Amino acid sequence: MTELYERVQESAAYIRQHWPHTPVAAIVLGTGLGSLAADISAQVVLPYDQIPHFPRSTAPSHKGQLVCGTLGDRPILAMEGRFHYYEGYTLQQITFPVRVFKALGASALLLTNAAGGLNPRFRKGDLMLIEDHINLMGDNPLIGPNDERLGERFPDMSQAYDRALRDRLQKLALEERIPLHGGVLVALAGPSLETAAEYRFLRTIGADAVGMSTVPEVIVAVHARLPVAAISVITDMCLPDALSPVSLPDILQVAQQAEPLLRRLITRLVTTLPAETAVSSPASDTSKS
């Protein structure tokens, strides 16, 4: 873990050399959602393979670069593409950028993803604000020796998704007249999609959407005391009694069609965050959903 701390510092130092600002927020753009980067006034774009210790993004539609600039008048970082367990990386590698964002002084982490809808009230193209999650990836990014400089040994996950950020997103969605469901995301390893029996099981245990990312990043954000919020775009419906085959082009098309609403919502959120983001941390918010 000492080596992890040192690698984080090296990556952060490299980014600071090219972009010497403190980001208000860091944004991770998921599958099919990368065009939000076009709204950013980019000052520096760093390919992942140039940043020390960053993995390489191999997932389709993920450009694999860090955009450093401003959204509105707020300094931000945006990942055009993330890393996934199914690419062969460890969860520690997948979540490495989250630790770098914390070291760079980010006040909030905003995650987006494409997910399959398990809740029959959802429709393709809907947005879901993640309120909680279920980790069925069979692993945890915090397994192994713990470095107290990065976070405490046993982080509490009862309020993993920051209450203040969630409330702000719900308020902005109302103002923008953007439908925004709330729900529970379940994360599986992938890359294969689930069977009808598995979808039925996931719905039975309380999941509203299923995906292959985000949850490891949230766990590390909580460990690092970095307030986090996450939104899923429902790109396909996973109703066990009404399944039809789904393809990656279909998922990408739905994500791209829904993206303008997500762009509006994320942009509004970022531009309302003060330089010192006044959001609650998971450790200090003891209220219940």
Solvent accessible surface area in square Angstrom, and as a share of the most:
residue,aa,sasa,rsa
1,M,66,0.29
2,T,76,0.44
3,E,118,0.53
4,L,15,0.07
5,Y,57,0.22
6,E,89,0.40
7,R,89,0.32
8,V,2,0.01
9,Q,64,0.29
10,E,90,0.41
11,S,0,0.00
12,A,0,0.00
13,A,43,0.33
14,Y,45,0.17
15,I,1,0.00
16,R,101,0.37
17,Q,139,0.62
18,H,77,0.34
19,W,5,0.02
20,P,104,0.66
21,H,87,0.39
22,T,85,0.49
23,P,1,0.01
24,V,5,0.03
25,A,0,0.00
26,A,0,0.00
27,I,0,0.00
28,V,1,0.00
29,L,2,0.01
30,G,3,0.03
31,T,25,0.15
32,G,8,0.07
33,L,1,0.00
34,G,22,0.21
35,S,51,0.33
36,L,1,0.00
37,A,14,0.11
38,A,84,0.65
39,D,57,0.29
40,I,12,0.06
41,S,71,0.46
42,A,56,0.44
43,Q,102,0.46
44,V,34,0.20
45,V,65,0.37
46,L,6,0.03
47,P,45,0.28
48,Y,3,0.01
49,D,84,0.44
50,Q,98,0.44
51,I,3,0.01
52,P,46,0.29
53,H,82,0.37
54,F,5,0.02
55,P,12,0.07
56,R,116,0.43
57,S,25,0.16
58,T,95,0.55
59,A,8,0.06
60,P,74,0.46
61,S,61,0.39
62,H,17,0.08
63,K,148,0.63
64,G,12,0.11
65,Q,42,0.19
66,L,0,0.00
67,V,5,0.03
68,C,0,0.00
69,G,0,0.00
70,T,30,0.18
71,L,3,0.02
72,G,57,0.55
73,D,103,0.53
74,R,53,0.19
75,P,36,0.23
76,I,0,0.00
77,L,0,0.00
78,A,0,0.00
79,M,4,0.02
80,E,12,0.05
81,G,3,0.03
82,R,3,0.01
83,F,1,0.01
84,H,10,0.04
85,Y,63,0.24
86,Y,71,0.27
87,E,38,0.17
88,G,68,0.65
89,Y,39,0.15
90,T,67,0.39
91,L,1,0.00
92,Q,63,0.28
93,Q,79,0.35
94,I,9,0.05
95,T,2,0.01
96,F,9,0.04
97,P,3,0.02
98,V,3,0.01
99,R,13,0.05
100,V,0,0.00
101,F,0,0.00
102,K,82,0.35
103,A,27,0.21
104,L,10,0.05
105,G,35,0.33
106,A,7,0.06
107,S,29,0.19
108,A,0,0.00
109,L,0,0.00
110,L,2,0.01
111,L,1,0.01
112,T,0,0.00
113,N,5,0.03
114,A,21,0.17
115,A,4,0.03
116,G,6,0.06
117,G,0,0.00
118,L,2,0.01
119,N,4,0.02
120,P,74,0.47
121,R,183,0.67
122,F,3,0.01
123,R,151,0.55
124,K,121,0.51
125,G,21,0.20
126,D,32,0.17
127,L,2,0.01
128,M,0,0.00
129,L,0,0.00
130,I,0,0.00
131,E,58,0.26
132,D,69,0.36
133,H,29,0.13
134,I,45,0.23
135,N,48,0.25
136,L,74,0.37
137,M,10,0.05
138,G,79,0.76
139,D,38,0.20
140,N,48,0.25
141,P,6,0.04
142,L,26,0.13
143,I,114,0.58
144,G,32,0.31
145,P,103,0.65
146,N,37,0.19
147,D,15,0.08
148,E,124,0.56
149,R,136,0.50
150,L,20,0.10
151,G,11,0.11
152,E,81,0.37
153,R,84,0.31
154,F,172,0.72
155,P,23,0.14
156,D,89,0.46
157,M,63,0.28
158,S,63,0.40
159,Q,9,0.04
160,A,5,0.04
161,Y,1,0.01
162,D,2,0.01
163,R,56,0.20
164,A,31,0.24
165,L,0,0.00
166,R,16,0.06
167,D,74,0.38
168,R,58,0.21
169,L,1,0.01
170,Q,72,0.32
171,K,121,0.51
172,L,6,0.03
173,A,3,0.03
174,L,146,0.73
175,E,88,0.39
176,E,40,0.18
177,R,220,0.80
178,I,7,0.03
179,P,93,0.59
180,L,37,0.18
181,H,57,0.25
182,G,35,0.34
183,G,4,0.04
184,V,35,0.20
185,L,0,0.00
186,V,0,0.00
187,A,0,0.00
188,L,33,0.17
189,A,32,0.25
190,G,25,0.24
191,P,91,0.57
192,S,84,0.54
193,L,84,0.42
194,E,23,0.10
195,T,78,0.45
196,A,37,0.28
197,A,67,0.52
198,E,76,0.34
199,Y,10,0.04
200,R,110,0.40
201,F,108,0.45
202,L,2,0.01
203,R,86,0.31
204,T,110,0.64
205,I,66,0.34
206,G,36,0.35
207,A,0,0.00
208,D,17,0.09
209,A,0,0.00
210,V,10,0.06
211,G,9,0.08
212,M,39,0.17
213,S,11,0.07
214,T,1,0.01
215,V,0,0.00
216,P,3,0.02
217,E,4,0.02
218,V,0,0.00
219,I,8,0.04
220,V,1,0.00
221,A,0,0.00
222,V,8,0.05
223,H,4,0.02
224,A,6,0.05
225,R,124,0.45
226,L,1,0.00
227,P,13,0.08
228,V,0,0.00
229,A,2,0.01
230,A,1,0.01
231,I,2,0.01
232,S,0,0.00
233,V,0,0.00
234,I,0,0.00
235,T,2,0.01
236,D,17,0.09
237,M,48,0.21
238,C,3,0.02
239,L,48,0.24
240,P,30,0.19
241,D,127,0.66
242,A,76,0.59
243,L,72,0.36
244,S,83,0.54
245,P,138,0.87
246,V,47,0.27
247,S,49,0.31
248,L,71,0.35
249,P,94,0.59
250,D,67,0.35
251,I,25,0.13
252,L,32,0.16
253,Q,103,0.46
254,V,17,0.10
255,A,0,0.00
256,Q,102,0.46
257,Q,123,0.55
258,A,7,0.05
259,E,7,0.03
260,P,72,0.45
261,L,60,0.30
262,L,1,0.01
263,R,59,0.21
264,R,102,0.37
265,L,0,0.00
266,I,3,0.01
267,T,38,0.22
268,R,74,0.27
269,L,0,0.00
270,V,0,0.00
271,T,43,0.25
272,T,56,0.33
273,L,0,0.00
274,P,55,0.35
275,A,81,0.62
276,E,148,0.66
277,T,19,0.11
278,A,77,0.59
279,V,23,0.14
280,S,31,0.20
281,S,27,0.17
282,P,9,0.06
283,A,50,0.39
284,S,78,0.51
285,D,22,0.11
286,T,115,0.67
287,S,51,0.33
288,K,146,0.62
289,S,108,0.69
